Amino acid sequence: MQLTPRKINLFTLFKLPSCYFTGVRVKSISENTCTTTVKHRWINQNPFKSMFWAVQGMAAELSTGALVMGYIKESNKPISMLVANNKATFSKKATGRITFTCNDGLAIKEAIDKTIATGEGQTCWMMSEGKNKEGDVVSQFQFEWTVKLRA
């Protein structure tokens, strides 16, 4: 994996400033796993004094999307990526530091390899789970990524 947390966090500063300024950061990335964190603060809270769902969504999407970007970069092919669908469930109030983890890196690698081999677009569902410091799941997000060769 050629991407590092520092490179991705710098990318968010310039290309996804709302993500950066609400405190979303990549903590680690490997071949199969990406972990992001975000801390509940005034700038990312809802009126109920917990983290706004959209901020959780940004952190969750980044944990999946960073893996997609890493494998596209590694392929050296012109591949487009897009979220086609997403699903989310919320099970607990999000306060404190929330850590989102996606363990689906090898699944998106297979989809990218298949789109390169066949020339046809592929889809891949990736899941990110958000936990608080006690280890309780506060939310789960699923993203359906589409990848295809650019013409």
Secondary structure as GFF3:
##gff-version 3
##sequence-region A 1 151
A	DSSP	alpha_helix	5	15	.	.	.	ID=ss1
A	DSSP	alpha_helix	17	21	.	.	.	ID=ss2
A	DSSP	beta_strand	25	29	.	.	.	ID=ss3
A	DSSP	beta_strand	34	39	.	.	.	ID=ss4
A	DSSP	three_ten_helix	42	44	.	.	.	ID=ss5
A	DSSP	alpha_helix	53	75	.	.	.	ID=ss6
A	DSSP	beta_strand	79	90	.	.	.	ID=ss7
A	DSSP	beta_strand	97	102	.	.	.	ID=ss8
A	DSSP	alpha_helix	105	118	.	.	.	ID=ss9
A	DSSP	beta_strand	122	131	.	.	.	ID=ss10
A	DSSP	beta_strand	137	149	.	.	.	ID=ss11
###
